[in-house]
Amino acid sequence: MSSIYIQSLFYAIVSYLVTYAIGHTLIAFLRIPAKHPFLKEFTKLCVGFYSIITLYSLYQTRGITINTGLILICLFLLYWLRKNNYLNTWNEAIKQTISFSFLPYLFFELIILLISFLYLYLKIKDPFVQQTYIVNGDFYSYGTVIEHLNKTGIEGFFFDWKSGIDPPRTLYHFGDHWYAAFYTWITGQNAFFTFYFQLFSHSLVVYFLGACALIEVFIQPKSKLFYFNAIAILVLCGLSFYIPRNTLFTRGDWWDTGLISQPKYLFPAIFVFYSFIFIRFQKIIPIILIALAVVIVCTVAAPAILISIGIYLLYLITFHKITLNNFIRYSLIILSVCIFLGIYTWWIHIINDKNTLPGTFPTHPVSFSGFYYFKTLINSFAGQVIKSLLSLLPYLLLFFIAMWKNIKNNFLLAALAVLFIIIHISSIVAYAIFSNLFDAVQLWTIVYVPLTCIVIFLMMGYLFSQDNLVVKILVIVLFIFSVKQAAIFTRGPGINEKFTSEVRKIYDGSTMVYFKAKEDFTSFFTKNINMYGPCGFLKMYYKEYNPICLTYFEIPKSETEVLRRTEDEYIANSSFYKFVQLQKINHQYTSIEQSQLDFIKKFNVRFAFTFPNSKLPKSVVPLVLSSVTDSTGKITLYTLKEI
């Protein structure tokens, strides 16, 4: 294991202990029954995450962050805890803080952390043949998001670090990136490694502890060895591998993966874990407050979660589970957070308008067809329902056949089933309503994936706790199929080590540009010139690797209006587009080729990539000193002389 990975392991352990210590100190003020130690450990880590995200984002953005809303949630929660006598006195809190009863659990968690780290390491590196593998392409981009947060203090996903114009703030927000940004800032580590080895491995421990808490609350096993089954939560997912992944029905969806595939499921998973646990304790306010906290810290999940808690409150009042006064009180809490979101949206729109270059956004006429919209909405809803049911069918059949007698008279299971259906349908409704927006599938999958994993885990936990050998064997078979579906033993493609080595010998991490021809934009995602540059894996070796496309005008436009609007947004927020527009405003523009040369000169660019179908502009060719080509990807790196 090379020094960078040993360093990452050290930081993963130390940062976990820091997060744990923060959570441990704050949780000491809460009265959590001693019979629920795993719930307490799970809560410690969640509180540590939220505390770091809130405080660091407030500091780094000077208060212009959606995470400000978490303070509002915290005030509601403290009021409820105090009113219901769930707060310890200072003396009780100090006594709990200095108690060493948590050490066996912490030791257990560190073992899970080490296992998680080793798994992530082996996914990216084969130490025996010294081969590095490409991981999920978004992971490299998330590293840039993290650098962007630390560099600009702006929550957005357009990484313009050259024009001097603030990139637009957005609600499209994953709060977990602030967690990685904090440890990147503290340690000075490469943001990709912070994301991959700290955020990701810590998230896997959170999932594990959440699963242990479910076992503790719902199954209450006789043997503590049963808690080792919690590791299954990481790989459980729907079993629809029999549906081809390249059909129109399944293409481009991330609906049938496990928690081990992405850390972005962290906060929706926390919502589902706590929702099920507090259903068991018949506590409604904590469910609402945790849901609203997730809405703020992971806004991609907001539509589904807001719909969920709204429908759930209607269900409770309809069936007289809560009083009218409580219904009004709960609704006002939800409304206050929605008002906050509205005010924040209005606020950042004002800030963004001040930073927008006047008259430069490349727009197309917008048309709207009500018939087309409702047709798409209905198709989206029906399609996701069908896929979901096909995915869950093997588990549901086994569970209901084996547990039917227990289910009929079990109010708790009925309540869980209702909550599951509400959250599930709400996430599909959110996707269907916003299906006219690009990437709307995330509104469903970001909630559905953790929901599916947790529901399947509970069902299999109940089944495995039964004294029925046949059922246990069937559970193990389904688990093996889940391992296959989650593809935990597969790696991404290997990088060309020879090409990478040659690049690292000559490239110094300075400003990089690249050129693409129309034929090089092979998919819609490759048109996102702000996030997906050439050789994304170089983010592992260079902290601020953020190559800039100088051929945005080559992007072929889609016929679909939704995609075309998104393409326009990519272009308008790219660094070189803004550079050209500023030249036009200042009457310095003569041609695109001259602007390319001007950009190279202004930012002292000495390295450029070309894609297989592209060439360097004629004005840049005389600057070439040397070149090296990737024999597999046909991408060429040129070293340029200074102008």
N, C-alpha and C positions, 0 to 999 in steps of 0.2 A: 504494500500500500504506500503510494507516494506521499510526500510531505503535505501536499494540499489536502488530501483526504484525511490524513491524521489530524491536521489542523481543523478540518471541518468536523471531525468526530469530537474533538476537544470542545469546540464552540457549541456543538449540538448539546453536549452534556451540561456545560456551564450555563448556557442560555436557558435550558430547561429548568435548572436549579433556581435561576433568577426568577423566572415566571412562577415556578412553584412557591418560592419564598414569598412573593407578593400575594399570591392567592392564599397561602397558608396564614399570613398575618391578617388579611382582611376577613377571611372566613372564621377566624377565631371569635369574631363578634356575633356570629350566628349560632343559634341553637339548632344543631342538627342531631337527631337521635343517634346514640352510640351504636345502635343495631344496624346503621346504614353507613359503614365506613367508606365503601366504594362510592356512594353518592357524594360523600364529603370530599373524597379525593378528586372525583370528576368535577365538582363545583370549584375546588381550588384552582384547577387548571383553567377552567372557563373564566373565572374571575381574573386570573392573572393575564389571560389573553385580552380581555376587555379593558383592563386597566392600562396596559401598555399601549394598546391601540388608541384609546381615548386621549391619554396624556401626551403621547408623542405626536399624534396628529394635530392636537391643539397647539402644541409648541411649534411644530414645523410649518404649519399653515398660518400662524398668527391668528388662529380662531376662525378662519374661513374654511370650515370643514363641516361636512354633513354629520360627522361624529359628535358635534356639539349636542345633538339631540340625545345622545346617550346620558348626558347629565340630567336631562329632563326625566328620562326613564329611571335613573338612579334615585331621583327625589321621590318619585311615585313609589318605588320599591321600599325605600327607607321608611316612608310614612306607613306603608302596609305592615312592614316587619315590626315597627314599633307599636302600632295599634294592636297587633295580634300577639305581642309579647314574644317575638322570636329573636330579640337582641340580647346579647350578654352584657353584663356590666364590664367596666374597665378591668376590674380585678379578675373576673372570670375569663375575659379575653386574654389577659396577660398569662394567666395560668395555662390556658390551652395553647398559647403560642410557644411557651417554653417546654411544653410536654413533649416527650420523645416517643409517644405511642405511634406516631405516624411513620417512623423510620422503616419498619418492615414493608409498609405499602410503598414508600418512596423507593426502596431498594428493588421491589418488584417492578415498579414503573420504569426504573432505569434499565432493567433487563429487557423489557419490551422496547424501550428506546434503542438499545444496542441492536436488537434483532431487526428493528425497522431500518436503522441506519445501514446495517449490513445488506439488507434486501435492496435498498435504494442504491447502494454502492455497486452491487453486482449487476443491477439493471443498466448501469452506465459504464461499467468497466469490467473487463475480464482480465484479472491480474496474472493469469497463467500465460496468456498469449499476448498480453499488453495491447489489447484492442479496446478502444473507446467507442461507445455506441450512442447514437442520437436518441434522445428521449423525446417526449411530446414537444412538438415545435412551439407550442404556447409557452412552455417553461422558459425558453430563452427570452421570449418577449416579456414575460412577467418579470424577469430580471431587469429588463429595461424600464418597466413600470416602476419598480422599486427604486432604481437609480433616479428616475424622473421625480418621484416623490421627494427624495432627499435633495435633489438638485434645484427644484423649482418650488417645492411646497404647494404644488397644485394637483388636485385630484382630477386627472384626465387621462386620456389614452392616446394623445397625439404628442409625440416626443420631439417637439421643435426646440432645439437648443442653440439655434444659429441666428434666427431673424431678429431677436431682441423683443419679439412680441409675445406676450403671455399666451400659452396655448389655452384653448377653451376649457373651463371647468365643466364637469359633467356629473350626472347622478349615477352613471354606469360605474359601479364602485364595488370593489372587493376589499373589505376592511382588513382581511388577513395580510394583504400586502403591506399595510402599515406596520404590522408585527415584524415582518421580515425587514422592512426599512429601518426599524429601530435597531435591530441587531446588526444590520449592515453599517449603520452610522456609528454604533458603539465599537464594533470590532474592526471596521475598515476592510472587511472581507468582501470578496466579489459577490455581488447581489445574487447571481445565479446560484452560487453555493449556499448562500443564506436561505434562499427560497427552497432549494431542493433538499438540503440536509438538515435545516433547522425547522423552518415552517412545516415542511412535509412530514418529517419524522415526528415532530411534536403533535401534529394533527392525528397521526396514526395512533399515538398514545391516548389522545383525547377520545377517539373512537373506541379504543379498547376499554378505557375506564367507563365510558358510557354504557358499553355492553355489559360490563361487570355490574354496574348500577342497576341495569334492567334485570339481570339474574337475581341480584340481591332483593329487589323490590317485588318481582313477580313470581320467581320460581322458588327462591329460598331453599337451595339444595342442602342436603344433609352433609355432603362432603365438600370441603373447600377446593378440592381438585376440579370440581365442576366449573370453577371460574376460568380455568384454562380454555374452556370452550369459547370464551369471549374473543379469542383470536380469529374465530370464524367470521366475525362482523366485517373484517377487512376485505374478504373475497366473495361474500354472498351477493348475488345479483340475479336478475331474471334469467331464466333458461330459454332463450329464444335464438340460440345459435343455429337452429335449423332453418331460420329465415335468412336467405342470402343477403349479405350486407351491401351488395351493389345494385339493388333494385330501387326503383323510384320510391317504393314504400319505405325503405329503410335508409336510403343514402343520406349522409350528412348528419345523422342523429347520434346523440350520445346518451341514449335513454336506457341502455342495458349494460352498464359497466358497474364496477364495484367501487367502494370508497377508496380502495388502494390506488385507483387510477389518477386521482386529482385531489389536491388539498382545498380546492375551491368549494367543495361540498361541506366544509367545516361548520359554518354557522347554520345553514339549514339543518344539518345533522344535529347540532346542539338543540335547535328548536324542536325537532321530532323527539329526541331523547327526553327532554324535559316535559314535553306535552304528554307523553305516555306515562311518565313517572308521576306527574301531578294529577293526571286522571285517576291514577291509583289512589292518591291521597285526597281526591275530590277538592282540589284547590284550583280555582279558576283564575284569580288575579295573577299568580305567578306565570301561568300559561300565556296570558295576554301580554304581560310586561316583557317576558322573554321573547315572544313573537315580535313585539314592536322593536326590541333591541336588535333583533336580526334584520328587521326591515330597514333599519338605519345603517347597520354595519355591512349589509350585503344587499344592496338595493335591487339586484337582479332577481332576488327572491321576493321582493316586496309585493308585486301584484298577487301572486299565489297565496302568500301568507295573510295579506289583508283580506282577501276574499274568504280564506279559510276561517279566520277568527270571526269575521262578520256573519258567515253562515252558521258557525258553531253557536254564537250567541243567540241567533234566531231559533236554532234547534232547542237550546236550553230554555228559552222563555216560552216557546210553543208547547213543550212537554213539561212545563212547570218545574224545571230543575233549579231555576233561580227566580227571585222575586222581580217585580217590575222596577223597584228602586235600584236593585243591583244591576239590572239590564241597562238602565239609564246611566248609572255610575260607570259601568264598564265601557259603554258606548262613548261617553265623554272623554275617557282616557284615550281611546283609539282616535277620536276626532281631534284631540289636542295634538297628537303626533302627526296626523295627516295635515293639520294646519301648519305645523312646523315644517313639514316637507314642502308644502306649497310656498311658504315664505322663503325658505332656503332656495327653492327653484327660481323664484322671482329675483332674489338677490343675486345669484350667480349669472342669471340672464343679463342683468344690468351691467355686471362686471365684464361679461363676455362681449356685450355690445360695444363697450368702450374700447376693447382691444381688437375689434374686427376691422380689417382693412376695408374701406368703403368701396362698394361697387365691384368687388373682385371675386365674389363667390360664383363659380360656374354653375348656373342653374339651367334646368330644363322645364318646360311647361308642365305643371302638375295637373293631372286629370284624376277624377275619382269616379269609380263605378260602384254604386251601392250593390248592384246584383253580383258583381265580381267579388266584392268584399264579403258579402254574406255566404256566397258559395265557398270561398276560401275558408271562412270561419267554420262552417259546418264540416267541410272536408277535414280540416285540421283537428277538430274535436273528435270526429268519428275515427280518424286514423290513429290518434294517440290512445283512445279507449281500447281499440282492437289490439294494438301492439302491447299495451299494458296488460290486458287480460291474457293474451297469449304468453307473455313473459312470466306472469305469476301463476299460471294455471297448474303446473306440476306441484308447487308448494301448497296451493289452496286445496287442491283435490286431496292430497295426502293428509293435510291438517283436518279438513272437515270430515273425512271418512274415519280417521282415527280418534278424533276428539268430539264427535257429534253429541254424544251423551253428556259430556261435560259442558259443552257450549250452550245447550238449550237453557239451562238454568243459571248461567253465570253472567251476572249483570256487568261485571268488570270487562269480560271479553266482549260483550255487546257494545259497551261504551267505547272500547278501543276500536272495534270494527267501525263504528259510526265516525269516530275521529279520523281513522285511516281513509275512509271513503270521502269524507269532506275535504281533507287535505289533497287527496289524489285528484278528485274531480276539479278542485279549485285550481290546481296547477295546470291542468289541461285547459280549463276555461281561460286562464291567463294567457296561455299560448295562443288559443284560438282567437281571442279578442285582439291581440297584438300581432297576429300572424302576418299583417301587412308590413311589419318592421323586420329588417334584416336581423338575423341571429335570434329571432323570437323564440326559437326552440329552447334556448337556455332558460326562459321563464318557466318552462315545464321541467326540464331535466335537472336543473339545479336543486329542485325540491324533490322531484320524483326519485332520483337515484338514492339519496340517503333514506328517504321514506321507505323505499322498497327493501333496501338492505336491512333496516331496523325491523320492519314488519316480518320479513322472512326469518331474521334471527330469533325473534320472539316465538314465532310458530315452531321453528325447529328446536328451540330450547324447551318448549313445552313437550314436544314430541319425544325428545331425547331423555327427558326426565321421567317418562312413563316406563313401567315395568313390562315392556313388550319388545322382545328381541327382534321380531320381524320389522316393526316400525323403526327401531334404532338402525337396523341395516339399511332400510330405505332412506332414512335421513342421511346416513353416511354416503350413500350413492348419489343423492342430490347434491351433497356438499362437494363431492368429487367433480360432478358436472359443473358446479359453480366455479371451481378452481380452473377448469378448462375454459369456461366462458370469460372469466376475468383475465385470462391469459397472463397469469402472474409469472410464468416461467419463460415468457417470450421477451426478446429484446428488440429495440428498433434497429435500423440498418447501421452497420459499422461505418465510421468515418474513414476517409482515405488518410491513413496515418502519414504516408510519405508526403502528400500534398500539405497536410496540416503542419507537419514539421518544417517544410520549406517556407510556408507562410509565416510561421512564428519566428523564423530566423530573420526575416526582412521587415515584417510589419511591426510598428512600434506603438500601436494603439491610438494613433492620432486620427484626425477627421478622415473618414473613408467615404468615397462616392461610388455609385454603380450605375451601369447603363443596361437597359432592357429594351428589346424590340417588341413589337406587337405579338409576335409568335411566342415570346417568352412568358407572357401572361397566360398561363395554361389553365388556370382556374380562377374562380372569383376571389378566393383568399389570397392568391398571389398578386392581386391588384391592390392589396392593402400595403402600399409602399412605406407606410409609417411603422409597421410592425414586423413584416416578414421580408427582411433583406437577405442577401446571399450568405450562405455558410453561417446560419444562426448559431451553430455550436461554438463559434469563436467567442461567444459571450462567456464561455467557461474560462477563457484565458485573458480576456481584456475587459476591465470593469465597465468602461463606458463605450463599448462597441455598439455604435448606432449608425450604420451606413445610410447615406442619403441618396435617394434616387434622383438623377438629373434628367430623366426621360418620362416624366409624368404624362406628357402629351401623347405618348405612344399607347397609353392604356386604351384598349378597345372597349367601347361603351356597350352595356347590356341593353337589350330591348325592354326588359322588365323594369317598370318604373321604380320599384322598391330597390332593386340592385343599382340602378342608375343614380338614384339619389345618394346612396351610400358611396358609390364611386366618386361622385362629386365632392362628398365630404372628405374622403381620403385625399383627394387632390388639393382642395382648398386649405387643408391643414398641414400639408407637407412643407418641409423647410425650403425646398427649392422653389416651389410655387410662390410662397410668400416673398422670397428673394426677388423673383421676377416682377411680382406686382409692385414691390417697393421701388424697383428700378423704373417701372412705368410711371409711377406717381411722381418720382423725382426726375423724369425725362432723361433717364440714363439707358433706356432699353433700345437696342437696335435689332437683335435677333436672339433666338434661343441658343444657338451655338456660341454666340459671343457671351451670353449670360452664363453659360456653362463654364466658359473660360474665366469669366469674372469671379464666379463662385470659387473655382479652384484657386485662383490667385488670392482672393480676400481671406480665405480660411487656410491658406498654406497647405492645400491638399497634395499629398505625395503618394497616395495609393488609390487605385480604382479597380473595380471588378467589372467584367463584362459577362453576360450570360451567353449561352450557346449560339443564339441567333442575332446577337448584337455586336456592334463594333464601336471602337472609340471614335468620337467626332474627329474630323480632319484637323481641327485646330488643336486637338489634344495629342494627336499622334507624335508630333515632334518632341513632346515632353517625355516620351517613354524612355526609361533607362534599362529596364529588364522586365521579364514576365515569367509567370509560372502557371501551368494549367492543371486543373484537376482532371485526371484521365477518366474518372467515372462520371462526374457531373458536368464536365466540359465547361466549367467556369474558370475564367482566367483572371489572375491578379497581376496588375501592372504597377511597377514602381515608377513614379514620375519625378522629374527634376523640379526644383523650386523655380517659380516664375519671378 
